């Protein structure tokens, strides 16, 4: 269906909308499905002919995971590789993300990520790892990597305003939560995605301009999704098995219920016990800026290293300097943030705010 809609956007633009657009879409999708099946049959024939041991799917046990994509995630997240390599390879081969997108998620150069993926593939070949579904008892040890893959797909979709990716990640999160009921971190990750996604319709105004969280029209937030996400957070926290996804979901819940920046800063301090990486420290600095003072927030921001090419850091520095009255420094930070922006709505917003810093 996605392919059919993509074809329609091109063909209809040149030839006009057909008399029966629904029938056209269905017929095109059906033909695309037939083509895909033919290609898959031929691929398997060639694979069996030239690499008879490359694909081994164990069907001796009942299927534990009914969803093909989720099964492939678990298949690719093999413990012979490091967790980082598992996640990178799965995002590339199954998740549909390009190498530059994966590199941004890991905050490493594109060339470094490309080499990492190549080495992961080589390690699988050298170890003679068969490409088959793991046994039911082996699935739990791969959950952490699979959960990371799902969340990174969601994060890429949300940051680039690609709702197809965000919806798919949430769908997979729901399936994983059904398969592993009672897992606090799975519930936390699902809650985090749902609560974040609930704000999607308020991120752009009617003129398609970006709107920051504290300026969004909360009437456009999806209340049913917020209620579901908050319920999942509360349920997860009651299990007394605290983890980073639960804390991030709790922060998202605080934003959805009316942002209390002191509470948000406190939750980020707790999150730093689990993840002291630069992105968490950046978000903690922003929260402290709101809760305490922009000067203190900027001091925390200046202590973060290894994020020179990370656009959100420069955007945050620009906003914090502007609020602290450091107009000239804010203007320089805005220029860097604009240069590193990856979507037009974000870039236009920053250009608009930067205009305030220019001398009259």
C-alpha positions as CSV (number, residue, x, y, z in Angstrom):
1,X,0.0,0.0,0.0
2,X,2.9,2.4,0.8
3,X,4.3,1.7,-2.7
4,X,0.9,2.2,-4.3
5,X,0.5,5.6,-2.6
6,X,4.0,6.6,-3.6
7,X,3.3,5.7,-7.2
8,X,0.0,7.6,-7.1
9,X,1.8,10.8,-5.8
10,X,3.9,10.7,-9.0
11,X,1.5,9.4,-11.6
12,X,-1.5,11.4,-10.5
13,X,0.5,14.6,-10.4
14,X,1.2,14.3,-14.1
15,X,-1.9,12.6,-15.4
16,X,-4.6,13.7,-12.9
17,X,-6.6,11.6,-10.4
18,X,-8.3,8.6,-12.0
19,X,-12.1,8.1,-12.0
20,X,-11.8,5.5,-9.3
21,X,-8.8,6.3,-7.2
22,X,-9.5,3.6,-4.5
23,X,-9.6,0.9,-7.2
24,X,-6.4,2.3,-8.7
25,X,-4.6,2.1,-5.4
26,X,-5.8,-1.4,-4.7
27,X,-4.9,-2.7,-8.1
28,X,-1.4,-1.1,-8.0
29,X,-0.8,-2.5,-4.5
30,X,-1.9,-6.0,-5.7
31,X,0.4,-5.9,-8.6
32,X,3.3,-4.7,-6.4
33,X,2.6,-7.6,-4.0
34,X,2.7,-10.1,-6.9
35,X,6.0,-8.6,-8.1
36,X,7.5,-8.8,-4.6
37,X,6.5,-12.4,-4.3
38,X,8.0,-13.3,-7.6
39,X,11.3,-11.6,-6.6
40,X,11.3,-13.4,-3.3
41,X,10.7,-16.8,-4.9
42,X,13.6,-16.1,-7.3
43,X,15.8,-14.9,-4.5
44,X,15.3,-18.0,-2.5
45,X,16.0,-20.2,-5.6
46,X,19.3,-18.4,-6.2
47,X,20.2,-18.5,-2.5
48,X,19.5,-22.2,-2.3
49,X,21.6,-22.8,-5.4
50,X,24.7,-20.8,-4.5
51,X,24.5,-20.6,-0.6
52,X,22.5,-23.6,0.6
53,X,23.4,-23.0,4.2
54,X,22.9,-19.3,4.3
55,X,19.3,-19.3,5.4
56,X,18.1,-21.8,8.0
57,X,14.7,-21.2,9.5
58,X,13.9,-23.5,12.4
59,X,10.2,-24.4,12.3
60,X,10.5,-27.3,14.8
61,X,8.9,-25.2,17.5
62,X,5.6,-23.2,17.5
63,X,6.1,-19.6,16.4
64,X,6.5,-17.4,19.5
65,X,6.4,-14.1,17.6
66,X,3.8,-13.8,15.0
67,X,5.0,-10.6,13.5
68,X,7.6,-11.0,10.7
69,X,9.5,-7.7,11.4
70,X,9.7,-8.4,15.2
71,X,11.0,-11.9,14.5
72,X,13.7,-10.6,12.2
73,X,14.8,-8.1,14.9
74,X,15.3,-11.0,17.3
75,X,17.1,-13.0,14.6
76,X,19.5,-10.2,13.8
77,X,20.3,-9.3,17.5
78,X,22.6,-12.3,17.9
79,X,24.8,-12.3,21.0
80,X,27.9,-13.2,19.0
81,X,28.1,-9.4,18.3
82,X,28.3,-6.5,20.8
83,X,25.0,-4.8,21.6
84,X,26.0,-1.8,19.6
85,X,26.8,-3.9,16.5
86,X,23.5,-5.9,16.9
87,X,21.5,-2.7,17.0
88,X,23.3,-1.0,14.1
89,X,23.1,-4.1,11.9
90,X,19.4,-4.6,12.7
91,X,18.6,-1.0,12.0
92,X,20.3,-1.2,8.6
93,X,19.2,-4.6,7.4
94,X,15.7,-4.8,8.8
95,X,14.7,-1.4,10.3
96,X,15.1,0.4,7.0
97,X,17.3,3.2,8.3
98,X,20.2,4.5,6.1
99,X,23.8,4.5,7.4
100,X,23.8,8.3,8.0
101,X,20.6,8.0,10.1
102,X,22.1,5.2,12.2
103,X,25.3,7.2,12.6
104,X,23.4,10.2,14.0
105,X,21.5,7.9,16.4
106,X,24.9,6.7,17.8
107,X,26.5,10.1,17.6
108,X,29.4,8.8,15.5
109,X,30.7,9.8,12.0
110,X,29.0,8.1,9.0
111,X,32.3,6.4,8.0
112,X,32.7,4.9,11.5
113,X,29.2,3.5,11.4
114,X,29.6,2.0,7.9
115,X,32.8,0.2,9.1
116,X,30.9,-1.0,12.2
117,X,28.2,-2.5,10.1
118,X,30.7,-4.2,7.7
119,X,32.6,-5.7,10.7
120,X,29.3,-7.0,12.2
121,X,28.4,-8.8,8.9
122,X,31.9,-10.2,8.7
123,X,31.7,-11.4,12.3
124,X,28.5,-13.3,11.6
125,X,30.1,-15.0,8.5
126,X,33.4,-15.8,10.4
127,X,31.5,-17.3,13.3
128,X,29.3,-19.4,11.0
129,X,26.2,-18.1,12.6
130,X,23.1,-19.5,10.9
131,X,20.4,-17.1,10.0
132,X,17.5,-18.6,11.9
133,X,15.0,-17.7,14.6
134,X,16.4,-18.0,18.1
135,X,14.8,-20.7,20.4
136,X,12.1,-19.5,22.7
137,X,14.4,-19.7,25.7
138,X,17.1,-17.6,24.0
139,X,14.7,-14.7,23.2
140,X,14.8,-12.8,26.5
141,X,18.6,-12.2,26.3
142,X,18.0,-10.2,23.1
143,X,15.1,-8.1,24.4
144,X,17.3,-5.1,25.4
145,X,18.8,-4.8,21.9
146,X,15.5,-5.2,20.2
147,X,13.9,-2.6,22.4
148,X,16.7,-0.2,21.6
149,X,16.2,-0.8,17.9
150,X,12.4,-0.1,18.2
151,X,13.0,3.1,20.1
152,X,15.7,4.4,17.7
153,X,13.3,3.8,14.8
154,X,10.7,5.8,16.7
155,X,13.1,8.6,17.5
156,X,14.3,8.9,13.9
157,X,10.7,9.1,12.8
158,X,9.7,11.7,15.4
159,X,12.7,13.9,14.9
160,X,12.2,13.9,11.1
161,X,8.4,14.1,11.4
162,X,8.0,10.8,9.6
163,X,4.9,9.4,11.2
164,X,5.2,6.1,9.3
165,X,8.3,5.2,11.2
166,X,6.8,6.4,14.5
167,X,3.6,4.4,14.1
168,X,5.5,1.3,13.1
169,X,7.8,1.6,16.2
170,X,4.8,1.9,18.5
171,X,3.1,-1.0,16.8
172,X,6.2,-3.2,17.4
173,X,6.4,-1.9,20.9
174,X,2.8,-3.0,21.6
175,X,3.5,-6.5,20.2
176,X,6.6,-6.8,22.3
177,X,4.6,-5.8,25.4
178,X,2.0,-8.4,24.6
179,X,4.7,-11.0,24.2
180,X,6.5,-10.0,27.4
181,X,3.8,-8.9,29.8
182,X,5.0,-7.6,33.1
183,X,8.4,-6.3,31.8
184,X,8.8,-2.9,33.3
185,X,11.3,-1.6,30.8
186,X,9.2,-2.8,27.8
187,X,6.2,-1.0,29.4
188,X,8.3,2.1,30.0
189,X,9.6,2.2,26.4
190,X,6.1,1.8,25.0
191,X,4.8,4.5,27.3
192,X,7.6,6.9,26.3
193,X,6.8,6.5,22.6
194,X,3.1,6.8,23.1
195,X,3.4,9.9,25.3
196,X,5.8,11.6,22.9
197,X,3.8,10.7,19.8
198,X,0.6,12.1,21.5
199,X,2.0,15.6,20.9
200,X,2.5,15.2,17.2
201,X,-0.3,17.3,15.9
202,X,0.8,20.3,18.0
203,X,4.4,20.4,16.8
204,X,3.5,22.5,13.7
205,X,1.0,25.3,13.6
206,X,-1.5,26.0,10.8
207,X,1.2,27.7,8.8
208,X,3.4,24.6,9.1
209,X,5.8,26.4,11.4
210,X,7.6,24.5,14.3
211,X,6.1,25.1,17.8
212,X,8.2,24.5,20.9
213,X,6.8,22.3,23.7
214,X,6.1,25.2,26.1
215,X,4.2,27.1,23.4
216,X,2.1,24.2,22.0
217,X,-1.7,24.1,21.9
218,X,-2.3,21.3,24.4
219,X,-5.8,21.0,23.0
220,X,-4.3,19.4,20.0
221,X,-2.6,16.7,22.0
222,X,-4.2,13.2,21.9
223,X,-5.7,12.8,25.4
224,X,-6.6,9.1,25.0
225,X,-2.9,8.3,24.1
226,X,-1.7,10.4,27.1
227,X,-4.0,8.5,29.4
228,X,-2.7,5.2,28.0
229,X,0.9,6.3,28.3
230,X,0.5,7.6,31.9
231,X,-1.2,4.3,32.8
232,X,1.7,2.3,31.4
233,X,4.2,4.5,33.3
234,X,2.4,4.0,36.6
235,X,2.1,0.3,36.0
236,X,5.8,-0.1,35.2
237,X,6.9,1.9,38.2
238,X,4.8,-0.3,40.5
239,X,7.0,-3.3,39.5
240,X,9.9,-1.8,41.5
241,X,12.4,-2.5,38.8
242,X,13.5,1.0,37.8
243,X,15.2,1.5,34.4
244,X,16.0,4.3,32.0
245,X,13.0,3.9,29.7
246,X,10.7,4.2,32.7
247,X,12.4,7.4,33.9
248,X,12.2,8.9,30.4
249,X,8.5,8.0,30.2
250,X,7.9,9.6,33.6
251,X,9.5,12.8,32.3
252,X,7.3,12.7,29.2
253,X,4.3,12.1,31.5
254,X,5.2,15.2,33.6
255,X,5.3,17.3,30.4
256,X,1.9,16.0,29.3
257,X,0.3,16.8,32.7
258,X,1.7,20.3,32.9
259,X,5.5,20.7,33.0
260,X,7.0,21.0,36.5
261,X,10.6,21.7,35.7
262,X,11.9,21.0,39.2
263,X,10.4,17.6,39.0
264,X,11.8,17.1,35.4
265,X,15.3,18.1,36.6
266,X,15.0,15.7,39.5
267,X,14.0,12.8,37.2
268,X,17.0,13.6,34.9
269,X,19.3,13.4,37.9
270,X,17.9,10.0,38.6
271,X,18.3,9.0,34.9
272,X,22.0,10.0,35.0
273,X,22.5,7.0,37.4
274,X,21.6,4.7,34.5
275,X,22.9,6.7,31.6
276,X,25.5,9.4,32.0
277,X,25.8,9.9,28.2
278,X,26.1,13.3,26.6
279,X,22.5,13.4,25.4
280,X,21.0,12.8,28.9
281,X,23.4,15.4,30.3
282,X,22.2,17.9,27.7
283,X,18.6,17.3,28.6
284,X,19.5,17.6,32.3
285,X,21.2,20.9,31.6
286,X,18.1,22.3,29.9
287,X,15.8,21.2,32.7
288,X,18.2,22.8,35.3
289,X,18.1,26.0,33.2
290,X,14.3,26.1,33.5
291,X,14.2,25.0,37.1
292,X,17.1,26.9,38.5
293,X,18.8,29.5,36.3
294,X,20.1,29.7,32.8
295,X,23.6,30.5,34.0
296,X,23.7,27.2,35.9
297,X,22.2,25.4,32.9
298,X,24.9,26.8,30.6
299,X,27.6,25.8,33.0
300,X,26.3,22.2,32.8
301,X,26.1,22.5,29.0
302,X,29.7,23.7,28.7
303,X,30.9,20.6,30.6
304,X,29.5,18.3,27.8
305,X,32.0,17.1,25.2
306,X,31.8,14.9,22.1
307,X,28.7,16.7,20.7
308,X,30.2,19.2,18.3
309,X,28.1,18.0,15.4
310,X,24.9,17.4,17.5
311,X,22.4,20.0,16.4
312,X,20.2,19.9,19.5
313,X,23.1,20.9,21.7
314,X,23.8,24.1,19.6
315,X,20.0,24.9,19.5
316,X,19.8,24.5,23.3
317,X,22.9,26.7,23.8
318,X,21.4,29.4,21.6
319,X,18.1,29.4,23.4
320,X,19.7,29.3,26.8
321,X,22.1,32.2,26.0
322,X,19.2,34.2,24.6
323,X,17.2,33.7,27.8
324,X,20.3,34.6,29.8
325,X,20.7,37.9,27.9
326,X,23.9,36.8,26.0
327,X,22.6,38.0,22.7
328,X,25.9,38.0,20.7
329,X,26.8,34.5,21.9
330,X,23.3,33.3,21.1
331,X,23.5,34.5,17.5
332,X,26.7,32.5,16.9
333,X,25.1,29.3,18.4
334,X,22.0,29.9,16.3
335,X,24.1,30.0,13.1
336,X,25.7,26.6,14.0
337,X,22.3,25.1,14.9
338,X,20.8,26.3,11.6
339,X,23.7,24.9,9.6
340,X,23.3,21.5,11.3
341,X,19.4,21.3,11.0
342,X,18.0,18.3,9.2
343,X,14.5,19.5,8.4
344,X,13.0,22.7,7.0
345,X,10.5,23.3,9.8
346,X,13.3,23.2,12.4
347,X,15.5,25.4,10.3
348,X,12.9,28.0,9.7
349,X,12.0,28.2,13.4
350,X,15.7,28.8,14.3
351,X,16.1,31.4,11.7
352,X,13.0,33.2,13.0
353,X,14.3,33.2,16.6
354,X,17.8,34.2,15.5
355,X,16.4,37.3,14.0
356,X,15.7,38.6,17.5
357,X,19.5,38.5,18.2
358,X,20.5,40.7,15.2
359,X,21.4,44.3,16.0
360,X,18.7,46.8,14.8
